[in-house]
């Protein structure tokens, strides 16, 4: 395996993300962030419906 003396990187493990890779990564990040708000919204709706005391 040849490793560059300049930056220590190996050409075998070089990765340049495509547009599809960037979109998928952004989608997963946004889904994980907004899932918290989605679950809290469902929880608030359920509590509002069943907490009629």
PDB file of N, CA, C and O in Angstrom:
ATOM      1  N   UNK A   1       0.853  -1.179   0.000  1.00  0.00           N
ATOM      2  CA  UNK A   1       0.000   0.000   0.000  1.00  0.00           C
ATOM      3  C   UNK A   1       0.897   1.239   0.000  1.00  0.00           C
ATOM      4  O   UNK A   1       1.810   1.364   0.816  1.00  0.00           O
ATOM      5  N   UNK A   2       0.624   2.125  -0.907  1.00  0.00           N
ATOM      6  CA  UNK A   2       1.383   3.370  -1.011  1.00  0.00           C
ATOM      7  C   UNK A   2       0.680   4.460  -0.210  1.00  0.00           C
ATOM      8  O   UNK A   2      -0.506   4.723  -0.414  1.00  0.00           O
ATOM      9  N   UNK A   3       1.406   5.081   0.687  1.00  0.00           N
ATOM     10  CA  UNK A   3       0.859   6.170   1.481  1.00  0.00           C
ATOM     11  C   UNK A   3       1.627   7.436   1.149  1.00  0.00           C
ATOM     12  O   UNK A   3       2.857   7.440   1.098  1.00  0.00           O
ATOM     13  N   UNK A   4       0.893   8.495   0.927  1.00  0.00           N
ATOM     14  CA  UNK A   4       1.506   9.763   0.557  1.00  0.00           C
ATOM     15  C   UNK A   4       2.327  10.316   1.712  1.00  0.00           C
ATOM     16  O   UNK A   4       1.892  10.288   2.863  1.00  0.00           O
ATOM     17  N   UNK A   5       3.517  10.819   1.398  1.00  0.00           N
ATOM     18  CA  UNK A   5       4.338  11.438   2.428  1.00  0.00           C
ATOM     19  C   UNK A   5       3.875  12.858   2.728  1.00  0.00           C
ATOM     20  O   UNK A   5       4.274  13.445   3.734  1.00  0.00           O
ATOM     21  N   UNK A   6       3.035  13.410   1.857  1.00  0.00           N
ATOM     22  CA  UNK A   6       2.580  14.783   2.035  1.00  0.00           C
ATOM     23  C   UNK A   6       1.473  14.854   3.080  1.00  0.00           C
ATOM     24  O   UNK A   6       1.571  15.620   4.039  1.00  0.00           O
ATOM     25  N   UNK A   7       0.417  14.057   2.899  1.00  0.00           N
ATOM     26  CA  UNK A   7      -0.721  14.158   3.818  1.00  0.00           C
ATOM     27  C   UNK A   7      -1.078  12.843   4.506  1.00  0.00           C
ATOM     28  O   UNK A   7      -2.030  12.820   5.287  1.00  0.00           O
ATOM     29  N   UNK A   8      -0.375  11.770   4.258  1.00  0.00           N
ATOM     30  CA  UNK A   8      -0.616  10.509   4.945  1.00  0.00           C
ATOM     31  C   UNK A   8      -1.826   9.748   4.455  1.00  0.00           C
ATOM     32  O   UNK A   8      -2.277   8.821   5.128  1.00  0.00           O
ATOM     33  N   UNK A   9      -2.370  10.109   3.297  1.00  0.00           N
ATOM     34  CA  UNK A   9      -3.563   9.441   2.786  1.00  0.00           C
ATOM     35  C   UNK A   9      -3.183   8.324   1.825  1.00  0.00           C
ATOM     36  O   UNK A   9      -2.157   8.380   1.147  1.00  0.00           O
ATOM     37  N   UNK A  10      -4.031   7.322   1.786  1.00  0.00           N
ATOM     38  CA  UNK A  10      -3.850   6.225   0.854  1.00  0.00           C
ATOM     39  C   UNK A  10      -4.809   6.404  -0.320  1.00  0.00           C
ATOM     40  O   UNK A  10      -5.981   6.715  -0.109  1.00  0.00           O
ATOM     41  N   UNK A  11      -4.337   6.217  -1.547  1.00  0.00           N
ATOM     42  CA  UNK A  11      -5.244   6.355  -2.691  1.00  0.00           C
ATOM     43  C   UNK A  11      -6.319   5.282  -2.734  1.00  0.00           C
ATOM     44  O   UNK A  11      -7.324   5.452  -3.424  1.00  0.00           O
ATOM     45  N   UNK A  12      -6.136   4.184  -2.016  1.00  0.00           N
ATOM     46  CA  UNK A  12      -7.145   3.122  -1.993  1.00  0.00           C
ATOM     47  C   UNK A  12      -8.397   3.548  -1.248  1.00  0.00           C
ATOM     48  O   UNK A  12      -9.483   3.043  -1.535  1.00  0.00           O
ATOM     49  N   UNK A  13      -8.274   4.454  -0.308  1.00  0.00           N
ATOM     50  CA  UNK A  13      -9.394   4.858   0.528  1.00  0.00           C
ATOM     51  C   UNK A  13      -9.871   6.267   0.218  1.00  0.00           C
ATOM     52  O   UNK A  13     -10.514   6.901   1.055  1.00  0.00           O
ATOM     53  N   UNK A  14      -9.569   6.756  -0.956  1.00  0.00           N
ATOM     54  CA  UNK A  14      -9.998   8.090  -1.353  1.00  0.00           C
ATOM     55  C   UNK A  14     -11.485   8.056  -1.684  1.00  0.00           C
ATOM     56  O   UNK A  14     -11.943   7.160  -2.393  1.00  0.00           O
ATOM     57  N   UNK A  15     -12.234   9.018  -1.180  1.00  0.00           N
ATOM     58  CA  UNK A  15     -13.671   9.052  -1.397  1.00  0.00           C
ATOM     59  C   UNK A  15     -14.098  10.482  -1.676  1.00  0.00           C
ATOM     60  O   UNK A  15     -13.868  11.380  -0.865  1.00  0.00           O
ATOM     61  N   UNK A  16     -14.712  10.684  -2.814  1.00  0.00           N
ATOM     62  CA  UNK A  16     -15.294  11.988  -3.130  1.00  0.00           C
ATOM     63  C   UNK A  16     -16.794  11.779  -3.282  1.00  0.00           C
ATOM     64  O   UNK A  16     -17.226  11.091  -4.207  1.00  0.00           O
ATOM     65  N   UNK A  17     -17.597  12.359  -2.394  1.00  0.00           N
ATOM     66  CA  UNK A  17     -19.039  12.116  -2.423  1.00  0.00           C
ATOM     67  C   UNK A  17     -19.689  12.694  -3.675  1.00  0.00           C
ATOM     68  O   UNK A  17     -19.345  13.783  -4.136  1.00  0.00           O
ATOM     69  N   UNK A  18     -20.629  11.937  -4.204  1.00  0.00           N
ATOM     70  CA  UNK A  18     -21.393  12.396  -5.356  1.00  0.00           C
ATOM     71  C   UNK A  18     -22.570  13.231  -4.873  1.00  0.00           C
ATOM     72  O   UNK A  18     -22.797  13.358  -3.670  1.00  0.00           O
ATOM     73  N   UNK A  19     -23.312  13.794  -5.807  1.00  0.00           N
ATOM     74  CA  UNK A  19     -24.484  14.582  -5.444  1.00  0.00           C
ATOM     75  C   UNK A  19     -25.512  13.703  -4.730  1.00  0.00           C
ATOM     76  O   UNK A  19     -26.171  14.147  -3.790  1.00  0.00           O
ATOM     77  N   UNK A  20     -25.642  12.461  -5.180  1.00  0.00           N
ATOM     78  CA  UNK A  20     -26.577  11.523  -4.546  1.00  0.00           C
ATOM     79  C   UNK A  20     -26.163  11.249  -3.094  1.00  0.00           C
ATOM     80  O   UNK A  20     -27.015  11.215  -2.206  1.00  0.00           O
ATOM     81  N   UNK A  21     -24.872  11.055  -2.849  1.00  0.00           N
ATOM     82  CA  UNK A  21     -24.379  10.822  -1.494  1.00  0.00           C
ATOM     83  C   UNK A  21     -24.666  12.016  -0.590  1.00  0.00           C
ATOM     84  O   UNK A  21     -25.061  11.845   0.564  1.00  0.00           O
ATOM     85  N   UNK A  22     -24.467  13.222  -1.112  1.00  0.00           N
ATOM     86  CA  UNK A  22     -24.733  14.429  -0.319  1.00  0.00           C
ATOM     87  C   UNK A  22     -26.219  14.560   0.013  1.00  0.00           C
ATOM     88  O   UNK A  22     -26.578  14.927   1.132  1.00  0.00           O
ATOM     89  N   UNK A  23     -27.083  14.261  -0.959  1.00  0.00           N
ATOM     90  CA  UNK A  23     -28.521  14.356  -0.724  1.00  0.00           C
ATOM     91  C   UNK A  23     -28.967  13.315   0.291  1.00  0.00           C
ATOM     92  O   UNK A  23     -29.773  13.619   1.171  1.00  0.00           O
ATOM     93  N   UNK A  24     -28.456  12.088   0.184  1.00  0.00           N
ATOM     94  CA  UNK A  24     -28.815  11.045   1.147  1.00  0.00           C
ATOM     95  C   UNK A  24     -28.358  11.410   2.556  1.00  0.00           C
ATOM     96  O   UNK A  24     -29.101  11.217   3.518  1.00  0.00           O
ATOM     97  N   UNK A  25     -27.153  11.930   2.681  1.00  0.00           N
ATOM     98  CA  UNK A  25     -26.649  12.325   3.996  1.00  0.00           C
ATOM     99  C   UNK A  25     -27.496  13.431   4.598  1.00  0.00           C
ATOM    100  O   UNK A  25     -27.852  13.373   5.774  1.00  0.00           O
ATOM    101  N   UNK A  26     -27.819  14.433   3.800  1.00  0.00           N
ATOM    102  CA  UNK A  26     -28.659  15.527   4.276  1.00  0.00           C
ATOM    103  C   UNK A  26     -30.048  15.023   4.673  1.00  0.00           C
ATOM    104  O   UNK A  26     -30.609  15.469   5.673  1.00  0.00           O
ATOM    105  N   UNK A  27     -30.597  14.099   3.895  1.00  0.00           N
ATOM    106  CA  UNK A  27     -31.911  13.530   4.206  1.00  0.00           C
ATOM    107  C   UNK A  27     -31.887  12.798   5.540  1.00  0.00           C
ATOM    108  O   UNK A  27     -32.789  12.982   6.357  1.00  0.00           O
ATOM    109  N   UNK A  28     -30.873  11.972   5.775  1.00  0.00           N
ATOM    110  CA  UNK A  28     -30.779  11.240   7.036  1.00  0.00           C
ATOM    111  C   UNK A  28     -30.618  12.180   8.233  1.00  0.00           C
ATOM    112  O   UNK A  28     -31.214  11.962   9.288  1.00  0.00           O
ATOM    113  N   UNK A  29     -29.816  13.217   8.060  1.00  0.00           N
ATOM    114  CA  UNK A  29     -29.623  14.177   9.155  1.00  0.00           C
ATOM    115  C   UNK A  29     -30.928  14.902   9.461  1.00  0.00           C
ATOM    116  O   UNK A  29     -31.310  15.025  10.625  1.00  0.00           O
ATOM    117  N   UNK A  30     -31.613  15.382   8.426  1.00  0.00           N
ATOM    118  CA  UNK A  30     -32.874  16.094   8.645  1.00  0.00           C
ATOM    119  C   UNK A  30     -33.946  15.177   9.242  1.00  0.00           C
ATOM    120  O   UNK A  30     -34.723  15.604  10.096  1.00  0.00           O
ATOM    121  N   UNK A  31     -33.987  13.919   8.793  1.00  0.00           N
ATOM    122  CA  UNK A  31     -34.961  12.980   9.355  1.00  0.00           C
ATOM    123  C   UNK A  31     -34.702  12.740  10.833  1.00  0.00           C
ATOM    124  O   UNK A  31     -35.642  12.677  11.624  1.00  0.00           O
ATOM    125  N   UNK A  32     -33.445  12.608  11.210  1.00  0.00           N
ATOM    126  CA  UNK A  32     -33.141  12.356  12.617  1.00  0.00           C
ATOM    127  C   UNK A  32     -33.445  13.582  13.476  1.00  0.00           C
ATOM    128  O   UNK A  32     -33.878  13.439  14.619  1.00  0.00           O
ATOM    129  N   UNK A  33     -33.225  14.783  12.943  1.00  0.00           N
ATOM    130  CA  UNK A  33     -33.509  15.996  13.706  1.00  0.00           C
ATOM    131  C   UNK A  33     -35.012  16.203  13.841  1.00  0.00           C
ATOM    132  O   UNK A  33     -35.501  16.477  14.937  1.00  0.00           O
ATOM    133  N   UNK A  34     -35.754  16.076  12.734  1.00  0.00           N
ATOM    134  CA  UNK A  34     -37.176  16.358  12.764  1.00  0.00           C
ATOM    135  C   UNK A  34     -37.999  15.231  13.377  1.00  0.00           C
ATOM    136  O   UNK A  34     -39.161  15.441  13.725  1.00  0.00           O
ATOM    137  N   UNK A  35     -37.418  14.034  13.517  1.00  0.00           N
ATOM    138  CA  UNK A  35     -38.157  12.944  14.159  1.00  0.00           C
ATOM    139  C   UNK A  35     -38.432  13.273  15.626  1.00  0.00           C
ATOM    140  O   UNK A  35     -39.447  12.845  16.176  1.00  0.00           O
ATOM    141  N   UNK A  36     -37.541  14.024  16.257  1.00  0.00           N
ATOM    142  CA  UNK A  36     -37.750  14.419  17.654  1.00  0.00           C
ATOM    143  C   UNK A  36     -38.999  15.296  17.753  1.00  0.00           C
ATOM    144  O   UNK A  36     -39.842  15.081  18.623  1.00  0.00           O
ATOM    145  N   UNK A  37     -39.116  16.283  16.863  1.00  0.00           N
ATOM    146  CA  UNK A  37     -40.281  17.161  16.884  1.00  0.00           C
ATOM    147  C   UNK A  37     -41.552  16.417  16.504  1.00  0.00           C
ATOM    148  O   UNK A  37     -42.622  16.699  17.044  1.00  0.00           O
ATOM    149  N   UNK A  38     -41.444  15.473  15.584  1.00  0.00           N
ATOM    150  CA  UNK A  38     -42.592  14.678  15.162  1.00  0.00           C
ATOM    151  C   UNK A  38     -43.118  13.839  16.325  1.00  0.00           C
ATOM    152  O   UNK A  38     -44.328  13.774  16.546  1.00  0.00           O
ATOM    153  N   UNK A  39     -42.226  13.204  17.062  1.00  0.00           N
ATOM    154  CA  UNK A  39     -42.633  12.378  18.207  1.00  0.00           C
ATOM    155  C   UNK A  39     -43.221  13.245  19.310  1.00  0.00           C
ATOM    156  O   UNK A  39     -44.216  12.865  19.927  1.00  0.00           O
ATOM    157  N   UNK A  40     -42.624  14.399  19.566  1.00  0.00           N
ATOM    158  CA  UNK A  40     -43.170  15.303  20.588  1.00  0.00           C
ATOM    159  C   UNK A  40     -44.548  15.823  20.180  1.00  0.00           C
ATOM    160  O   UNK A  40     -45.414  16.002  21.037  1.00  0.00           O
ATOM    161  N   UNK A  41     -44.763  16.065  18.903  1.00  0.00           N
ATOM    162  CA  UNK A  41     -46.069  16.502  18.419  1.00  0.00           C
ATOM    163  C   UNK A  41     -47.123  15.439  18.612  1.00  0.00           C
ATOM    164  O   UNK A  41     -48.232  15.740  19.053  1.00  0.00           O
ATOM    165  N   UNK A  42     -46.796  14.197  18.288  1.00  0.00           N
ATOM    166  CA  UNK A  42     -47.741  13.094  18.496  1.00  0.00           C
ATOM    167  C   UNK A  42     -48.034  12.926  19.979  1.00  0.00           C
ATOM    168  O   UNK A  42     -49.177  12.688  20.369  1.00  0.00           O
ATOM    169  N   UNK A  43     -47.014  13.046  20.794  1.00  0.00           N
ATOM    170  CA  UNK A  43     -47.200  12.925  22.239  1.00  0.00           C
ATOM    171  C   UNK A  43     -48.133  14.021  22.761  1.00  0.00           C
ATOM    172  O   UNK A  43     -48.991  13.754  23.602  1.00  0.00           O
ATOM    173  N   UNK A  44     -47.971  15.240  22.273  1.00  0.00           N
ATOM    174  CA  UNK A  44     -48.832  16.346  22.705  1.00  0.00           C
ATOM    175  C   UNK A  44     -50.274  16.119  22.267  1.00  0.00           C
ATOM    176  O   UNK A  44     -51.206  16.403  23.019  1.00  0.00           O
ATOM    177  N   UNK A  45     -50.457  15.609  21.057  1.00  0.00           N
ATOM    178  CA  UNK A  45     -51.815  15.327  20.572  1.00  0.00           C
ATOM    179  C   UNK A  45     -52.470  14.226  21.403  1.00  0.00           C
ATOM    180  O   UNK A  45     -53.635  14.342  21.785  1.00  0.00           O
ATOM    181  N   UNK A  46     -51.736  13.179  21.678  1.00  0.00           N
ATOM    182  CA  UNK A  46     -52.287  12.069  22.485  1.00  0.00           C
ATOM    183  C   UNK A  46     -52.636  12.557  23.868  1.00  0.00           C
ATOM    184  O   UNK A  46     -53.703  12.217  24.380  1.00  0.00           O
ATOM    185  N   UNK A  47     -51.780  13.341  24.493  1.00  0.00           N
ATOM    186  CA  UNK A  47     -52.061  13.851  25.826  1.00  0.00           C
ATOM    187  C   UNK A  47     -53.264  14.793  25.812  1.00  0.00           C
ATOM    188  O   UNK A  47     -54.054  14.798  26.756  1.00  0.00           O
ATOM    189  N   UNK A  48     -53.410  15.582  24.762  1.00  0.00           N
ATOM    190  CA  UNK A  48     -54.536  16.496  24.677  1.00  0.00           C
ATOM    191  C   UNK A  48     -55.850  15.744  24.505  1.00  0.00           C
ATOM    192  O   UNK A  48     -56.881  16.175  25.023  1.00  0.00           O
ATOM    193  N   UNK A  49     -55.826  14.642  23.795  1.00  0.00           N
ATOM    194  CA  UNK A  49     -57.052  13.885  23.559  1.00  0.00           C
ATOM    195  C   UNK A  49     -57.449  13.091  24.797  1.00  0.00           C
ATOM    196  O   UNK A  49     -58.628  13.069  25.152  1.00  0.00           O
ATOM    197  N   UNK A  50     -56.503  12.441  25.460  1.00  0.00           N
ATOM    198  CA  UNK A  50     -56.831  11.562  26.575  1.00  0.00           C
ATOM    199  C   UNK A  50     -56.778  12.228  27.943  1.00  0.00           C
ATOM    200  O   UNK A  50     -57.139  11.591  28.932  1.00  0.00           O
ATOM    201  N   UNK A  51     -56.352  13.460  28.040  1.00  0.00           N
ATOM    202  CA  UNK A  51     -56.245  14.133  29.340  1.00  0.00           C
ATOM    203  C   UNK A  51     -57.377  15.161  29.476  1.00  0.00           C
ATOM    204  O   UNK A  51     -57.127  16.358  29.620  1.00  0.00           O
ATOM    205  N   UNK A  52     -58.587  14.689  29.430  1.00  0.00           N
ATOM    206  CA  UNK A  52     -59.759  15.573  29.546  1.00  0.00           C
ATOM    207  C   UNK A  52     -60.325  15.479  30.957  1.00  0.00           C
ATOM    208  O   UNK A  52     -61.450  15.017  31.148  1.00  0.00           O
ATOM    209  N   UNK A  53     -59.561  15.909  31.931  1.00  0.00           N
ATOM    210  CA  UNK A  53     -60.038  15.835  33.323  1.00  0.00           C
ATOM    211  C   UNK A  53     -60.591  17.159  33.782  1.00  0.00           C
ATOM    212  O   UNK A  53     -61.036  17.280  34.924  1.00  0.00           O
TER     213      UNK A  53
END
